Amino acid sequence: PTTNDPEGANEKIWDFSDTEPPEPASSWSALPNRALLYRPLPPHIGRCTCIIIKESYPDGFNNRSGVTYTLYTCEGRGRQNRKLAVAHHMRRRGRSEFTVAQNFQAKTASSSEDSLIIGIMTSNIVGSKYRVWDQGSCCHQQNPKLLAAVNFTPTVSTWTGKYRSMRAWIPVHQSMLLKSTYQVQHISGLPEQWEEENTDKSHRLVSKIPSYNKFTRQYELEYRDIGITGLRICSSVKNFQLTMETNGKQTILQLGKLGKSKYVMDHRYPLSGYQAFCICLASIDSKLCCSV
């Protein structure tokens, strides 16, 4: 089977093993939506699996048309999936901008004080650099905090549509949800020198290099440890797996394409759901830096 992905080539379906035992009811399913979005997933919980669905929104968002990306939990075992967040995509002066909220309403983006707003992600013109900001960016505060950064490095392989190289940075000290209030306090954002490898104030995540299958003549990632069995991942340049270090074994965040407008996302500590969602949107977004 194939899908119409202008950035993908020779789409191929990877089937998960039917011999894998069913995933037990996840302990993170008891966490409320706001905790899953704003707090890092606790280390003892393991990974959280979510679904991202792309939808058009012709009625407009803050008087602008565009598309939305909705983040749902994928809890399994008969549990009801929950809507965690919605991101609306628009272009300003040729640059991508994603407004992320807990729930999407036409009035949400126009109200800077609305507690549903989570933050904004912006990009450069070519789509090689993305920055994830906190709620202060929506309220036009003087010093909004940078909660994550994503860089795509153009290579010969990315230009030919085979695979991409990406890096992501997040602050070591993550956000917290204040008790008895709807306000969220981010303890600290990324430091000024967040790209330095030796800094102890930021985590650096790097993408795994896919292996080349000489029989299919494609670069492939291994997805057999994904949280929910039975999902079928399509081959796409938008797929990625991030680890905490070069050649790391434990996957901190991974994205897999399920269809033309559907993706599966797995993330674990030290990422929050908001950071993971935005990093995935950065890969899903169309970009000039990875194509000719």
Salt bridges, closest charged atoms under 4 A:
ASP5 OD1 - LYS238 NZ 3.88
ASP5 OD2 - LYS257 NZ 3.07
GLU7 OE1 - ARG164 NH2 2.11
ASP15 OD1 - ARG232 NH1 3.00
GLU75 OE2 - ARG82 NE 2.82
GLU97 OE2 - ARG92 NE 3.08
GLU222 OE2 - ARG224 NE 3.56
ASP266 OD2 - ARG47 NE 3.69
ASP285 OD1 - HIS89 NE2 3.56
ASP285 OD1 - ARG91 NH2 3.96
